[in-house]
């Protein structure tokens, strides 16, 4: 694991007890926006699922996160790196990720891994102050849907 990934994991391992207090309602808001533009049918992979606030709301989902402690409350979880997913190609119907991409050292690598393990579309939310629709297009992705939330943008590619 790279130094940056170790520091990210360490940070979230330390804050998992207060994560809901800090971000719980924000995560609920993001999921409401996502449900309005994305079909959460079939087996879903939630990349960077944190403590599972969203993962546990999806009928059939598996969450992955780099932080062991954050995964303690996730119903179906695997500790894994978003840039190197431990699943076979096309294992999931769809993959989603909420506010993780802007923190990864290699965003394109994460997107490619999500696409590799997904049979269908992927949904990504990122902080709108760090990413925009054009950045996805500049990386070579066709944005099928785009929606702006309170703090995030949501893209389906």
C-alpha angles and dihedrals in degrees: 000000000000121000091250092053091049090053092048091049091047092049094053093042087059097046102041092104093059099032095101092049091052102037110009098104091041090055090050090053092050092051091051090054091046093051088055093060107023135061109227095197124138127010110339129196114211106202113207092008096171111192093350101254090143099025092058091052094056112089097228112016143140119203127208127193138164091226115082094198094051090057094060093095098039114109095215113019144158125191104231146139115258089221094056110034115194096222135101120254115283094008094140133049090224141354127218135185129188120204097330107102096075090058098051119100091224110029095177090054090054092049092048091051091050090050092047095056095040127083092197143020125330126220120210129180119194134174106275091221090064105035140027137184090267092059090059090048091048088056088056101259124135108226107219096181133012130188132172117221131185096284103353141059118223121211132181114205 
